Amino acid sequence: MSENELLKLKREFLEYLEIEKGRNIKTINNYERYLSRFLEFSEIQSPKEITDDILRNYRLWLNRQFSGTSVGGIKETLKKKTQNYYLIALRGFLKYLARREIRSLPPERIELAKVAERTIDVITYEELKRLLSAPDGSDIKSLRDSAILELLFSTGLRVSELCSLQRDIDLNKGELSVRGKGDKVRVVFISEKAKMTVKTYLEKRKDMNDSLFVQLSPSGKDADRESNRLTPRSIERIIKKYAIKAGISKKVTPHVIRHSFATDLLENGADLRSVQVLLGHSNISTTQIYTHVTDKHLRDIHKNFHNKKSLDH
């Protein structure tokens, strides 16, 4: 193998991800960064030099790297979840090498670090009701913000997906196609309440901007420039403002409303597979996290059958 063969294979792997696997540029850039870190650490030049010893030393090195943040003046090391990103990239590279029958460490030799079970931020149904009714004005800004909140809860859209929506949305159909993570298209559904709020907002719009949600000046005057499309950060600020107005002390983000969408469906009897599709999760294990906060059936079982003999303590 020539001196640059491993770098050449890395480049070919990234091209494979882009062309054959259809991964987006952000994902490819992340893989490039993670793999470059491994190659810089290992200082190897050939795939067959990737061994169990190299892997063990790399994992030890990753575990001792500082994350750039500190708590109480003490520097924090990389979280296990972050370390796993580096390992997933390396494992993907090794799978690619195995597919091409290039001798190297078998990808199954890489085991991911155990991470604490993910938790989700939720708000109560009463808090959600107060949040949705917080934009109570008849001015265009209030109408826009009400449409944003209702549409987020009705569809479970990611904030980036919401920002990409166009003004020519067909409200009569009560559904729309969105392009989500991994360039995958899915159908989401709009409730009657959400349709009504979006319709009222659009009727008040006088500009020619094609974007569904746009920035508005303090006077409420519309602007036609395409750059006035609301950004995810803008929507985060809008939701934070209304959460404070609604008297909610927890941190409320667009993703918290997405959580509310999922938990509402599951608590009312929707099956996990359907919720997975509606959320656009590629793996059902991502959706399963919601079962920890929505298993009403088990709560009812406990309530109805636990300690029926009323034991004295």
C-alpha positions in Angstrom: 0.0 0.0 0.0 1.3 3.5 -0.8 1.6 6.1 1.9 -1.6 7.9 1.0 -3.7 4.8 0.5 -5.7 5.1 3.7 -6.5 8.7 3.0 -7.5 7.7 -0.5 -9.9 5.1 0.9 -11.3 7.6 3.3 -12.1 9.9 0.4 -13.7 7.1 -1.6 -15.8 6.2 1.5 -17.1 9.7 1.8 -17.9 9.8 -1.9 -19.7 6.5 -1.5 -21.8 8.0 1.4 -22.7 11.0 -0.8 -23.4 9.2 -4.1 -24.6 5.7 -3.3 -26.1 6.2 0.2 -27.5 9.7 -0.5 -26.2 11.2 2.8 -26.4 15.0 3.2 -23.4 17.2 3.2 -23.6 17.9 7.0 -23.5 14.1 7.7 -20.5 13.6 5.3 -18.6 16.5 6.9 -19.2 15.0 10.3 -17.9 11.6 9.1 -14.9 13.3 7.6 -14.1 15.1 10.9 -14.5 11.9 13.0 -12.4 9.8 10.7 -9.6 12.4 10.4 -9.4 12.5 14.2 -8.8 8.7 14.2 -6.2 8.9 11.4 -4.4 11.7 13.2 -4.4 9.7 16.4 -3.3 6.4 15.0 -0.7 7.7 12.5 -1.2 4.6 10.4 -1.1 4.3 6.6 -2.7 1.0 5.8 -6.2 -0.5 6.6 -4.5 -3.7 7.9 -2.8 -1.6 10.6 -6.2 -1.0 12.2 -6.0 -3.5 15.1 -7.7 -4.2 18.4 -4.8 -2.6 20.2 -5.2 0.6 18.1 -8.9 0.6 18.7 -8.5 0.1 22.5 -5.9 3.0 22.7 -8.1 5.2 20.6 -11.1 4.6 22.9 -9.0 5.4 25.9 -7.7 8.6 24.2 -11.3 9.7 23.3 -12.4 9.1 26.9 -9.8 11.5 28.1 -10.4 14.3 25.7 -11.9 17.5 27.0 -15.1 18.7 25.5 -14.4 22.5 25.8 -17.0 23.0 28.5 -16.6 23.1 32.3 -18.8 22.7 35.4 -17.8 24.5 38.6 -14.4 25.3 37.0 -13.7 21.6 36.2 -13.2 20.8 32.6 -15.6 18.1 31.2 -14.4 15.2 29.1 -16.3 14.1 26.0 -19.7 12.6 26.8 -20.1 8.9 26.0 -22.7 9.8 23.4 -20.2 12.0 21.6 -17.5 9.3 21.8 -20.0 7.0 20.1 -20.2 9.3 17.1 -16.5 8.8 16.5 -16.9 5.1 16.9 -19.9 4.9 14.6 -18.0 6.7 11.8 -15.0 4.3 12.2 -17.3 1.3 12.2 -19.0 2.6 9.0 -15.6 3.0 7.4 -14.7 -0.6 8.3 -18.0 -1.9 6.9 -17.1 -0.2 3.7 -13.7 -1.7 3.6 -15.2 -5.2 4.3 -17.7 -4.7 1.5 -14.8 -4.0 -0.9 -12.9 -7.0 0.6 -10.1 -4.9 1.9 -8.4 -6.5 4.8 -8.8 -4.6 8.1 -10.3 -4.9 11.5 -13.8 -6.5 11.3 -16.5 -3.8 12.0 -18.2 -5.9 14.6 -15.2 -5.6 16.8 -16.4 -2.0 17.6 -18.8 -1.9 20.5 -20.4 1.4 21.4 -20.1 2.8 24.9 -23.1 2.4 27.1 -24.9 5.7 27.5 -27.5 6.8 30.0 -31.1 6.3 28.7 -32.3 9.4 27.0 -35.0 11.5 28.7 -37.4 13.9 27.1 -38.6 17.2 28.2 -42.4 17.4 28.4 -45.0 19.8 29.4 -48.4 19.0 30.9 -51.6 19.1 28.9 -52.7 22.2 30.8 -49.4 23.9 30.1 -49.8 23.0 26.4 -53.3 24.5 26.3 -52.0 27.7 27.9 -49.1 27.9 25.4 -51.4 27.4 22.3 -53.7 30.1 23.5 -51.0 32.6 24.4 -50.9 34.5 21.1 -54.4 36.1 21.7 -54.2 39.2 19.5 -55.8 39.9 16.1 -52.7 41.6 14.6 -50.7 39.7 12.0 -47.8 38.8 14.3 -50.2 37.2 16.8 -51.9 35.4 14.0 -48.6 34.1 12.6 -47.4 33.0 16.0 -50.7 31.2 16.7 -50.4 29.4 13.3 -46.8 28.3 14.1 -47.8 26.8 17.5 -50.9 25.1 16.2 -49.1 23.7 13.2 -46.2 22.4 15.3 -48.6 20.5 17.6 -50.9 19.3 14.8 -48.1 17.8 12.7 -45.1 17.1 15.0 -42.8 18.8 12.5 -39.2 19.4 13.3 -38.5 23.2 13.4 -36.3 23.0 10.3 -39.2 21.3 8.4 -41.7 24.0 9.6 -39.3 26.8 8.4 -39.1 25.2 4.9 -42.9 25.3 4.3 -44.1 27.3 1.4 -47.1 29.6 1.3 -49.0 27.6 -1.3 -49.9 25.0 1.3 -53.2 23.3 0.3 -55.4 23.6 3.4 -58.3 21.9 1.8 -56.5 18.5 1.8 -55.6 18.7 5.4 -52.3 17.0 4.8 -48.9 18.0 3.3 -45.7 16.3 2.3 -42.5 17.4 4.0 -38.9 16.5 3.3 -37.2 15.6 6.5 -33.9 14.1 7.7 -32.0 12.1 5.2 -34.0 13.8 2.4 -36.9 11.5 3.2 -40.4 12.6 2.3 -43.4 11.9 4.6 -47.0 13.0 4.9 -48.2 14.9 8.0 -51.8 15.9 8.8 -53.3 19.2 9.8 -56.0 19.5 12.4 -59.1 21.6 11.8 -57.9 24.1 14.4 -54.4 24.4 12.8 -56.0 24.8 9.3 -58.2 27.6 10.6 -55.3 29.5 12.3 -53.1 29.2 9.2 -55.9 30.3 6.9 -56.7 33.4 9.1 -53.0 34.3 9.1 -52.6 33.9 5.4 -55.7 36.1 4.7 -54.0 38.9 6.6 -50.8 38.6 4.6 -50.3 41.3 2.0 -46.8 40.5 0.8 -45.7 38.4 -2.1 -43.2 36.2 -0.2 -43.5 32.5 -1.0 -42.5 31.4 2.5 -45.2 30.4 4.8 -43.7 32.0 7.9 -41.9 35.3 7.5 -40.3 38.0 9.7 -42.5 41.0 10.4 -41.4 44.5 11.4 -42.5 45.9 14.7 -45.3 47.8 12.9 -46.6 44.6 11.5 -45.6 45.6 7.9 -44.8 42.7 5.7 -41.6 42.3 3.7 -41.2 40.6 0.4 -37.6 39.5 0.5 -37.0 35.8 0.5 -34.4 36.4 3.3 -37.3 37.2 5.6 -38.3 33.5 5.9 -38.3 32.7 9.6 -35.3 30.7 10.8 -35.3 27.9 13.4 -33.7 30.3 15.9 -36.4 32.9 15.3 -39.1 30.3 16.0 -37.3 29.2 19.2 -37.4 32.8 20.5 -41.1 33.1 19.6 -42.0 29.9 21.5 -39.8 31.0 24.5 -41.7 34.3 24.6 -45.1 32.6 24.7 -44.0 30.0 27.2 -43.1 32.8 29.6 -46.4 34.5 28.9 -48.3 31.3 29.6 -46.5 31.0 33.0 -44.5 27.9 32.1 -41.3 27.7 34.1 -39.8 24.8 32.1 -37.7 25.4 29.0 -40.1 25.1 26.0 -38.7 24.6 22.5 -40.2 23.5 19.2 -38.9 20.0 20.0 -40.9 20.0 23.2 -44.0 20.6 21.2 -43.0 17.7 18.9 -42.7 15.6 22.1 -46.2 16.7 23.1 -47.5 15.7 19.6 -46.0 12.2 20.1 -47.2 11.7 23.7 -50.7 12.9 22.9 -51.0 10.3 20.1 -49.7 7.5 22.3 -51.8 8.4 25.3 -54.9 8.3 23.2 -54.2 4.8 21.8 -52.0 5.3 18.7 -49.6 2.4 18.0 -45.9 3.0 18.1 -45.2 2.1 14.5 -47.7 4.8 13.3 -46.2 7.4 15.5 -42.8 6.5 14.2 -43.9 7.2 10.6 -45.6 10.4 11.5 -42.5 11.7 13.3 -40.2 10.6 10.4 -38.0 8.4 12.7 -35.9 6.0 10.6 -35.6 3.7 13.6 -38.4 2.7 15.9 -36.0 2.6 18.9 -36.0 6.4 18.7 -39.7 6.5 19.0 -39.8 4.0 21.9 -38.5 6.7 24.3 -42.0 8.1 24.4 -43.5 4.9 25.9 -41.8 5.7 29.2 -44.0 8.7 29.7 -47.2 7.6 27.9 -47.9 4.1 29.1 -51.3 4.9 30.5 -52.3 1.3 30.3 -49.7 0.3 32.9 -50.6 3.2 35.1 -54.2 2.0 35.0 -53.2 -1.6 35.8 -51.2 -0.4 38.8 -54.0 1.9 40.0 -56.7 -0.8 39.6 -54.9 -3.9 40.9 -52.1 -2.7 43.3 -52.7 -3.1 47.1 -56.4 -4.0 46.8 -56.2 -5.7 50.2 -55.1 -2.4 51.8 -52.1 -3.6 53.8 -51.4 -1.6 56.8 -47.8 -0.4 57.0 
